[in-house]
Amino acid sequence: MFILNSEERMHTPFRGPFDPCPPVPFKTFVVPPNQFINFQPPNLPQFSLPEALRYGTLWPALFSPYESKSKGGR
């Protein structure tokens, strides 16, 4: 089976009996981490300013790395 990170979800798309496209066994999508935080808790840990610029967020709890699924590209 596939190992997914905690933010990645998987579903099986509907395949009709007369669908001319090749079958796709499953599709994945990412749920952003801000969907799991109802409000900003006090004293939430923060990245240093250079790290925040590198990661694109000030709070480590909201950091979600992007992994490209394209073939052959960066």
C-alpha positions in Angstrom: 0.0 0.0 0.0 1.1 3.6 -0.4 2.5 5.6 2.6 1.0 9.1 2.7 2.0 12.0 4.9 -0.6 13.2 7.4 -1.8 15.9 5.0 -2.2 13.8 1.9 -5.5 12.1 1.1 -6.4 9.5 -1.5 -9.6 8.6 -3.3 -10.7 6.3 -6.0 -12.4 8.1 -8.9 -15.6 6.8 -10.5 -15.0 4.8 -13.7 -18.1 4.5 -15.9 -18.6 1.3 -18.0 -18.3 3.3 -21.3 -15.4 5.6 -20.2 -13.0 5.9 -23.1 -10.1 7.1 -20.9 -7.6 4.7 -19.4 -8.5 3.8 -15.8 -6.9 5.8 -13.0 -6.7 3.6 -9.9 -6.5 6.5 -7.4 -5.9 10.2 -7.1 -4.2 12.1 -4.3 -4.7 15.6 -3.0 -3.2 17.6 -0.1 -5.3 19.1 2.7 -3.5 22.3 3.9 -2.4 22.2 7.6 -4.4 25.4 8.3 -7.6 23.3 8.0 -6.6 21.5 11.3 -6.0 24.6 13.4 -9.3 26.3 14.5 -7.6 29.5 15.9 -4.1 30.7 16.5 -3.0 29.3 19.9 -1.0 31.5 22.2 2.8 31.0 22.2 2.8 29.1 19.0 6.5 28.3 18.1 7.9 30.4 15.3 10.7 30.1 12.7 13.6 32.6 12.7 13.1 35.3 10.1 15.5 33.7 7.5 13.8 30.3 8.0 10.4 31.9 7.7 11.3 33.4 4.3 12.7 30.0 3.2 9.7 28.0 4.3 7.0 30.6 3.4 5.4 30.7 6.8 6.3 32.0 10.2 4.8 29.1 12.1 6.2 25.5 11.8 2.7 24.1 12.4 1.5 25.7 9.1 4.5 24.5 7.0 3.6 22.0 4.3 6.3 20.9 1.9 5.3 20.7 -1.7 6.5 17.6 -3.5 6.2 17.8 -7.3 4.6 14.8 -8.9 5.6 15.8 -12.4 7.8 13.4 -14.3 11.3 14.5 -15.1 10.9 18.2 -14.0 12.1 20.0 -11.0 
